[in-house]
Amino acid sequence: MKHVDLFNDFLRDTVNLNSTRVTNLENSVGSIKDAVRASDWKPHLHGWMEQGSWAHKTIIKPVDQGEFDADLIVFVKPVDGWDAETYLDTLLDAFKANGTYKGMVKGWSHCVTITYANDKKIDVAPCVVNRGGFTRLEVCNHDTNQFERSEPQKYTDWLVEKNSYSGSNSFRKVTRLIKYLRDIKTRFTCSSVLLTTILGYRINAADKDSAAFVDTPTALKTVIGRMDDWLQMNLTKPAVTNPFLQTENFADAWTEEQYLTFRDKIHTYRDWIDDAYDEQDRSESIAKWRRVFGEDYASGVVLEEGKSVSKALAADVRRTLAEASNFAGDLVDAIKLFGGRILPATFNKKSYMEAPKWKRVLANQMMSVTVRADLHSSKYGAQVVGSVQSLDPLQPGYYLHFKAVTNTGMPFDASLYTVQWRVTNTDEAAAAENALRGKFEKPESDNGRWEELKYRGVHLVEAFVIRKRDNKVVGKSEAFRVMIE
């Protein structure tokens, strides 16, 4: 499912740089311009330009709540006798001579960086206009003391044009989402200019008004699919050239190993995105999108779903069962009175469940898995009774020991298989203590799992059997429903 509204919320609340920080950035840039104009920096100023993610409107909020980067170009007329490093050295000196910036500034290969602690970094890069009487723009490389051709405005215009082919700015939004995916997963290395250029090449004029870019999730599926197709065709690192300076290859900074990692991870994320998009069950689809983008995606929706399970189902019971019209209890009371039949088929699916990260074997190769549970007085303590059944009413304060068995009742060989347990809490009692769960949990040494009975409600325990030799799911149990009074 697409969940267009959830993507809009996710972009607004989590991915996009918030408007307050954008306003502060603009104010800081205004002060930087004033400081340069008031300094004794020798070059005659020819103008200013936003550069990079800021100019392209693909800037995102730092996932670690730290500093974001913004680029500012200062165009200058040539100074007779100056080499490339002189422009940068003298600009650095001008900032160091300013009382406001002297402790905030540092020089780099192509720019001078001003750091606002715990907020942002602004890179100020000189760009020399028409040096030597030739019509050209050149940035300065301090490391090589060379001037390098640049076309910042044409590159920005290129990305603006690319975005114009997509509906509702979906191409810009997709670029932000993929940058966020890079930063939240930290599984591959790819600079923003390289990533943005790769994405830019994946859209063209024929896409204008097409269904492939009709909304953000659809555009995301389209772009990452095209990017994966291109990567899979390139077994070794390809060139990713500046569309206006063919001599500039943004992929030069990539090692071959970094490229292959990027290629592999994008292939995986493409599978996950397709899976989430195509999933028709709402809760499972949200869970699969959260596998891609993490727990901040649809966080408010899943919290509300988790804590309101009992109220929602109790209301359904009163509405649908004639004998329950005067029923005033919660879900546990309803099950004790009317049985498990009141639970809908979708009860075992919750949007805050962690989606499996392992690939599955083919359906006809899946093994039968059953969860069994024994009640104990304490963890590792004496067994109170024998096996308990799904939806047996249980008192808090005890422990259940879960084990996964085959269709013959035998446990899975721990030398061949690992049993991963997905434990999902529901309802208000767990939510009140910030204890809603839905993640995979590691097994004990015997591939079993101990769980304390604590929160009133109906909770879910599932076993996923992972074959060690290829790390694939070869079996999955039905959910064992634990009902705590």
PyMOL commands that set and color helices and strands:
alter all, ss='L'
color gray80, all
select helices_A, chain A and resi 4-15+19-38+52-56+84-96+131-133+152-164+167-185+192-200+205-207+211-213+216-233+250-253+256-278+282-293+299-307+309-320+322-324+331-338+340-342+345-348+363-365+428-432
alter helices_A, ss='H'
color red, helices_A
select strands_A, chain A and resi 45-51+68-76+105-107+112-116+120-129+137-141+146-149+241-242+245-249+370-376+383-388+393-394+399-405+417-424+440-441+449-452+457-467+472-476+480-484
alter strands_A, ss='S'
color yellow, strands_A
deselect
rebuild
show_as cartoon
